Amino acid sequence: MTPEDFSAFADYCKEHYGWPQYELYKHCGWSKNMTTKYMREGAPLVVALACAAIAAGLKPWPETEVKR
């Protein structure tokens, strides 16, 4: 995920969820400094996938709902 892609995700979250960029980390489960790093350097695949899930409106997958 490029820095531009991550910035677009942050803008999306602000527009659709009302999450300001400086609070994005609270809703996504990473540290405050990681938001700044992702804005400057881009984000790894796991973060890109999490961003896609958030944008799709998916909730965290609780272990209790996993069928084995």
GUROTI-489240 format. One record per residue (C-alpha): residue number from 1; residue in one letter; z, x, y. Coordinates in nm, 2 decimals. Layout:
% GUROTI-489240
NODE | n | res | pz | px | py
NODE | NUM | a | Z | X | Y
...
//
This chain:
% GUROTI-489240
NODE | n | res | pz | px | py
NODE | 1 | m | 0.00 | 0.00 | 0.00
NODE | 2 | t | -0.11 | 0.16 | 0.32
NODE | 3 | p | 0.10 | 0.16 | 0.64
NODE | 4 | e | -0.14 | -0.09 | 0.78
NODE | 5 | d | -0.10 | -0.32 | 0.48
NODE | 6 | f | 0.27 | -0.30 | 0.51
NODE | 7 | s | 0.26 | -0.38 | 0.88
NODE | 8 | a | 0.04 | -0.68 | 0.80
NODE | 9 | f | 0.30 | -0.80 | 0.54
NODE | 10 | a | 0.58 | -0.76 | 0.80
NODE | 11 | d | 0.37 | -0.96 | 1.05
NODE | 12 | y | 0.31 | -1.23 | 0.78
NODE | 13 | c | 0.69 | -1.25 | 0.71
NODE | 14 | k | 0.76 | -1.29 | 1.08
NODE | 15 | e | 0.50 | -1.56 | 1.12
NODE | 16 | h | 0.57 | -1.76 | 0.80
NODE | 17 | y | 0.94 | -1.70 | 0.74
NODE | 18 | g | 1.07 | -1.60 | 1.08
NODE | 19 | w | 1.20 | -1.26 | 0.95
NODE | 20 | p | 1.19 | -1.01 | 1.24
NODE | 21 | q | 1.07 | -0.66 | 1.13
NODE | 22 | y | 1.41 | -0.51 | 1.19
NODE | 23 | e | 1.56 | -0.76 | 0.94
NODE | 24 | l | 1.29 | -0.74 | 0.68
NODE | 25 | y | 1.49 | -0.51 | 0.46
NODE | 26 | k | 1.77 | -0.77 | 0.43
NODE | 27 | h | 1.54 | -1.02 | 0.27
NODE | 28 | c | 1.35 | -0.77 | 0.05
NODE | 29 | g | 1.64 | -0.58 | -0.10
NODE | 30 | w | 1.56 | -0.23 | 0.03
NODE | 31 | s | 1.74 | -0.01 | 0.28
NODE | 32 | k | 1.69 | -0.04 | 0.65
NODE | 33 | n | 1.53 | 0.31 | 0.66
NODE | 34 | m | 1.28 | 0.22 | 0.40
NODE | 35 | t | 1.11 | -0.04 | 0.62
NODE | 36 | t | 1.05 | 0.23 | 0.88
NODE | 37 | k | 0.92 | 0.47 | 0.61
NODE | 38 | y | 0.68 | 0.21 | 0.47
NODE | 39 | m | 0.55 | 0.14 | 0.82
NODE | 40 | r | 0.48 | 0.51 | 0.87
NODE | 41 | e | 0.38 | 0.63 | 0.52
NODE | 42 | g | 0.29 | 0.32 | 0.32
NODE | 43 | a | 0.47 | 0.18 | 0.02
NODE | 44 | p | 0.46 | 0.24 | -0.35
NODE | 45 | l | 0.30 | -0.01 | -0.59
NODE | 46 | v | 0.63 | -0.17 | -0.69
NODE | 47 | v | 0.69 | -0.26 | -0.32
NODE | 48 | a | 0.33 | -0.39 | -0.29
NODE | 49 | l | 0.38 | -0.61 | -0.59
NODE | 50 | a | 0.71 | -0.74 | -0.44
NODE | 51 | c | 0.54 | -0.81 | -0.11
NODE | 52 | a | 0.26 | -1.01 | -0.29
NODE | 53 | a | 0.53 | -1.21 | -0.48
NODE | 54 | i | 0.71 | -1.29 | -0.15
NODE | 55 | a | 0.39 | -1.39 | 0.02
NODE | 56 | a | 0.31 | -1.61 | -0.28
NODE | 57 | g | 0.64 | -1.79 | -0.24
NODE | 58 | l | 0.79 | -1.66 | -0.57
NODE | 59 | k | 1.16 | -1.63 | -0.61
NODE | 60 | p | 1.34 | -1.35 | -0.80
NODE | 61 | w | 1.32 | -1.39 | -1.18
NODE | 62 | p | 1.67 | -1.46 | -1.31
NODE | 63 | e | 1.75 | -1.32 | -1.65
NODE | 64 | t | 1.88 | -1.66 | -1.76
NODE | 65 | e | 1.53 | -1.80 | -1.74
NODE | 66 | v | 1.36 | -1.53 | -1.95
NODE | 67 | k | 1.25 | -1.67 | -2.28
NODE | 68 | r | 1.23 | -1.43 | -2.57
//
